[in-house]
Amino acid sequence: MPGVIVFAEQRSTLLELTGEGRKLADWLGATLTAVTSDSAQEAALDAIAHGADEAVVLQLPAGQPLETAAAEFAALCADADLVLFGATLRAKGLAARAAARLGAPLAAEALALRPQAGGALEVDRMVYGGGGIATQLLRTRPMMVTIPARTFPVPAASPRSGEVRVIAVAADARVRVVAQRPRTQQGTDIAEAPAVVGVGRGVAKSEDLALAEALAGAMGGAVGCTRPVAEDLGWLPEDRYIGISGRKVAPRVYVAVGTSGQVQHVSGVRDAKVVVAINKDENAPIFKHADYGLVADLYTALPALTAELKKLLG
């Protein structure tokens, strides 16, 4: 039956897409199917409670990557109106393979979706390294879109029932996973932190990151950084790098400390509720993107702010 399909590897992203997919399915007068891999099988029932009519689990053979499921997934999507993917590296690969098999349009890294008359879908996505927004109109079915995590809110759960079925994926003898190693993460995940202090090249030496850590600690948050701080200087792990090709964060408060405000970095904090900029250069581009700006030396401002926050918050 034609309808809307959402796919994600992680529970949180699957539920976000389920909420948005439910709205689009209601607009089309269609059903909503939530699809995940067997690594997140427990998320299938959650997806039904959050708005899906049914859920599908792609059961991968041992030692096979997600891309192996391209044929089965394309068959599942052949009669669909719209397919939304969580934009992880593996899921984007699956989306590209499924779209190629079906000759379907695929819009990548969407920021907003707007239904149009006649069943078309208008999609906003970033281009030129975050320097602009392109608007695309999808008409040909199945319309396919990849969406970064935390683009949409997770809807409230409600008592719902629906079928959960399993599709066994055929093994591909040409490909096998020979080893898996978990990525080590130091400290709080910046993507989940309620407050983030982002440091740039305005910080003179690695020891001075302690000032940002203290401010982040006072806010119950975490420290992130611009690309040079992680990749060039190696002061912080690469999973702390915020930007168009790094992590994207949406905290309640983002404090930019000594960052110039280049578009590649700012695109990573586009969804922050409040942006505060601290820079001694009053002409720094970051102030154009900030809700509040403080023209000051970070070595004076950060200790003072930390002390005041500790007084206010105990």
Secondary structure by P-SEA (a helix, b strand, c coil): cbbbbbbbccaaaaaaaaaaaaaaaaaacbbbbbbbccccccaaaaaaaacccbbbbbccccccccccaaaaaaaaaccccbbbbcccaaaaaaaaaaaaaacbbbbcccccccccccbbbbbbbbcccccbbbbbbbccccbbbbbcccccccccccbbbbbbbbbbbbbcccccccccccccccccccccccbbbbbcccccccccaaaaaaaaaaacbbbbbcccccccccccccccccccccccccccbbbbccccccaaaaaaaccccbbbbbcccccccccccccccccccccccaaaaaaaaaaaac
